[in-house]
Amino acid sequence: MFVFKAAVVGAGTMGAEIAHAIANADLPVVLKDVDRNFVDQGVDKARSLWQGRVDAGKMEASELERKLALITGTTSDDALGDVDLVIEAGPERIEPGRAVFSELDELTPGHAILCSTTSAVSITELGEATGRPDKVVGLHFFHPASTTRLVEVVEGDDTSPETAATATNFAQAIRKTPIRCAEAPGFVVNRILSASASELWRLQEEGGIDVKAIDRVIAESKAASMGPFLLADVLGLDAVVQITEQLEQSFGDRFYVHKRMRELVAGGDLGASTGRGFYEHGN
């Protein structure tokens, strides 16, 4: 199946950047949220990404407007009535996710593929909330979704080969590099990332080392673009704790949940999204 029109439900930073990536590949996309302010902020985020290219002399202003016109920002459920694929970009929690997928099942055409950009929630359980579990698949983008090429295509127990193939082809059509994987804790990338980060988290706690010193060494060595503590802030400490706890439960103590990270989450300091985590983040 070819995707002629897509939708993104959830107009936060991730949703806005996914919509930008879709429109940048010249596919029309609906960007939907329950609050008009969120929708407008999402469209403005997409515009700003193209504006950066215009300011750098890499895109004409007319091309910016043409691509921006491919994004339909809306709060209306009716806008989902003719899409071929919809991507849910909401909170990383199973019950809200199941509620959203049940609703999407009612609002979208029967042939439409329902995707989640989750990094941790069970695709199988999301599919069970719909009447089309064979058409439910994970499409896990990575931060920042507008430029990072990697996308995980995650197959639940009921995901059909046709659905996985369509999601893979769609990822390629929007100039991403898909890797297909079966549903498992951490999928592929987060299992690798958490395994390496766990060693640094454990080292920091056992040695009482300053977190900024560890991040600085990692960044200066070019082992990664940023250290594990700043990266956790950017990704969201709540999501990082959730994923690492799942991995620890599944695979044992080679995965380590940082105690201070748990304390920050319990106190509502989730990193960049709330303005404070291991670091202070300005608006």
C-alpha positions in Angstrom: 0.0 0.0 0.0 1.2 3.5 -0.8 0.7 6.3 1.7 -0.7 9.4 -0.1 -1.6 11.3 3.0 -0.5 10.9 6.6 -1.4 12.3 10.0 0.4 13.0 13.2 -1.6 13.0 16.5 0.2 15.1 19.1 1.7 18.4 18.2 4.5 18.6 20.7 8.2 18.9 19.6 8.4 15.3 18.4 5.0 15.4 16.6 5.9 18.7 14.9 9.3 17.5 13.7 7.7 14.3 12.3 5.1 16.4 10.5 8.0 18.5 9.2 9.8 15.4 7.9 6.7 14.2 6.1 5.9 17.5 4.5 9.6 17.9 3.6 9.3 14.8 1.5 6.3 16.5 -0.3 3.6 14.4 1.3 0.5 16.1 2.8 0.2 15.6 6.5 -2.4 16.5 9.2 -1.0 17.7 12.5 -3.7 17.2 15.1 -4.0 18.0 18.8 -6.8 18.7 21.3 -5.6 22.3 21.9 -5.4 24.9 19.2 -2.4 26.5 20.9 -0.5 23.2 20.7 -1.4 22.9 17.0 -0.2 26.5 16.3 3.0 25.9 18.2 3.6 22.7 16.3 3.1 24.4 12.9 5.4 27.2 14.0 8.0 24.7 15.0 7.9 23.2 11.5 8.1 26.6 10.0 11.2 27.5 12.1 13.0 24.4 10.8 12.6 25.5 7.2 13.3 29.1 8.1 16.7 28.1 9.3 17.4 26.7 5.9 16.1 29.9 4.3 18.3 32.0 6.5 21.3 29.9 5.6 20.6 30.4 1.9 19.8 26.8 1.4 16.0 27.2 0.6 13.9 29.8 -1.1 11.2 31.5 0.9 8.6 30.4 -1.7 9.7 26.8 -1.2 9.2 27.2 2.6 5.6 28.3 2.0 4.9 25.5 -0.4 6.1 22.9 2.0 4.4 24.5 5.0 1.1 24.4 3.0 1.4 20.6 3.0 0.8 20.6 6.8 -2.8 21.0 7.9 -2.9 21.9 11.6 -6.2 21.0 13.2 -8.2 20.1 16.3 -10.9 18.4 14.3 -11.4 14.6 14.3 -12.9 14.9 10.8 -9.4 15.7 9.4 -8.4 12.0 9.9 -11.1 10.7 7.7 -9.0 10.3 4.5 -5.5 9.5 5.8 -3.6 6.3 4.9 -1.3 6.3 7.9 -1.4 8.0 11.3 1.4 8.4 13.8 0.5 8.8 17.5 3.1 11.0 19.2 1.8 11.2 22.8 2.9 10.3 26.3 4.8 7.0 26.9 2.0 5.4 28.9 0.0 2.4 28.0 -3.5 3.3 29.2 -3.6 6.8 27.5 -2.0 5.1 24.4 -4.7 2.4 24.3 -7.4 5.1 24.6 -5.9 7.1 21.7 -5.6 4.0 19.5 -9.2 3.0 20.2 -10.3 6.4 19.1 -8.1 6.4 16.0 -9.6 3.1 15.1 -13.0 4.8 14.9 -11.8 8.0 13.2 -9.6 6.7 10.4 -10.5 4.7 7.3 -10.4 0.9 7.6 -7.3 0.6 5.5 -5.3 3.1 7.4 -2.2 1.9 9.3 -2.0 3.1 13.0 1.6 3.8 14.2 3.1 4.7 17.5 6.4 6.5 17.9 6.8 5.0 21.4 10.2 3.9 22.6 8.8 1.6 25.3 5.1 0.9 25.2 3.9 -2.5 23.9 2.7 -2.4 20.3 0.8 -5.6 20.8 -1.2 -4.0 23.7 -1.9 -0.9 21.6 -3.2 -3.1 18.8 -5.5 -5.0 21.1 -7.4 -1.7 21.8 -8.4 -1.6 18.1 -10.4 -3.8 15.7 -7.3 -3.9 13.4 -4.3 -5.2 15.4 -2.8 -6.4 12.1 -2.5 -2.8 11.0 -0.8 -1.5 14.2 3.0 -1.0 14.1 5.7 1.0 15.9 7.4 3.8 14.0 9.9 5.0 16.6 11.6 8.2 15.5 14.7 9.5 17.3 15.4 13.0 18.6 15.6 15.3 16.7 13.1 13.7 14.3 13.5 16.3 11.7 17.1 15.4 11.0 17.9 12.0 12.5 17.6 9.4 9.8 17.1 6.3 11.9 13.6 4.9 12.5 12.7 1.7 14.2 9.8 -0.2 12.6 8.5 -2.3 15.5 6.3 -5.3 14.8 3.8 -6.4 17.5 2.6 -10.0 17.8 -0.3 -9.2 15.4 1.4 -6.8 13.0 1.0 -8.2 9.5 3.9 -8.4 7.1 2.0 -6.1 4.7 1.7 -3.5 7.5 5.4 -3.7 8.4 6.4 -3.4 4.7 4.2 -0.3 4.2 5.6 1.3 7.4 9.1 0.5 6.1 8.4 1.9 2.7 6.9 5.0 4.2 10.0 5.7 6.3 12.1 5.4 3.2 9.8 7.7 1.3 10.3 10.5 3.9 14.1 9.9 3.6 14.6 7.9 6.8 16.6 4.7 7.3 14.3 2.1 8.8 15.4 -1.0 10.8 12.8 -3.6 11.4 12.6 -5.4 14.8 10.3 -7.5 16.8 8.7 -6.2 19.9 11.1 -6.5 22.9 12.1 -4.4 25.8 14.1 -1.4 24.6 13.6 -2.5 21.0 17.1 -2.3 19.3 18.6 1.2 19.8 17.5 1.8 23.4 18.8 -1.6 24.5 22.2 -0.7 23.1 22.1 2.9 24.4 20.9 1.9 27.9 23.5 -0.8 28.2 26.4 1.6 27.7 24.8 4.5 29.7 24.2 2.1 32.6 27.9 1.7 33.1 28.4 5.4 33.2 25.4 5.9 35.6 26.8 3.2 37.9 30.3 4.7 37.7 29.0 8.2 38.6 27.1 7.0 41.7 29.8 4.7 43.0 32.5 7.3 42.6 30.5 10.4 43.4 31.8 12.0 40.1 30.3 15.2 38.9 27.8 14.4 36.2 28.9 17.4 34.1 32.5 16.1 34.2 31.4 12.8 32.8 29.3 14.5 30.1 32.2 16.7 29.2 34.6 13.8 28.8 32.2 12.0 26.5 31.5 15.0 24.4 35.2 16.0 24.1 36.2 12.5 23.2 33.5 12.5 20.4 32.4 9.1 21.7 28.9 10.6 21.4 27.4 14.0 20.5 26.5 14.5 24.2 27.0 12.8 27.5 24.5 10.4 29.1 23.1 12.8 31.7 22.5 15.6 29.3 21.0 13.1 26.8 18.7 11.8 29.5 17.5 15.3 30.1 16.8 15.9 26.4 15.0 12.6 26.0 13.0 13.0 29.2 14.1 11.5 32.5 10.7 9.9 33.0 11.0 8.0 29.7 14.6 7.0 30.4 13.7 5.6 33.8 10.7 3.7 32.4 12.8 2.2 29.6 15.7 1.3 31.9 13.4 -0.2 34.5 11.8 -2.5 31.8 15.3 -3.5 30.6 16.5 -4.2 34.2 13.4 -6.4 34.9 13.9 -8.3 31.6 17.6 -8.7 31.5 19.0 -8.2 35.0 21.5 -5.9 36.6 23.6 -5.2 33.5 21.0 -2.5 33.2 21.1 0.1 36.0 18.6 2.7 37.0 20.3 5.8 38.3 19.0 6.6 41.8 19.2 10.4 41.4 17.4 10.1 38.1 14.5 8.4 39.9 14.5 11.1 42.6 14.3 13.9 39.9 11.4 12.2 38.2 9.5 11.7 41.5 10.0 15.4 42.1 8.6 16.4 38.7 11.9 17.5 37.3 11.9 15.6 33.9 14.7 17.4 32.1 14.4 19.8 29.1 10.6 19.4 29.0 10.1 20.9 32.5 13.2 23.2 32.5 15.1 21.2 35.1 16.8 17.8 35.4 20.5 17.2 35.8 20.8 20.6 34.1 18.9 23.8 34.1 17.2 24.4 30.7 16.0 27.8 29.6 12.8 28.3 27.6 
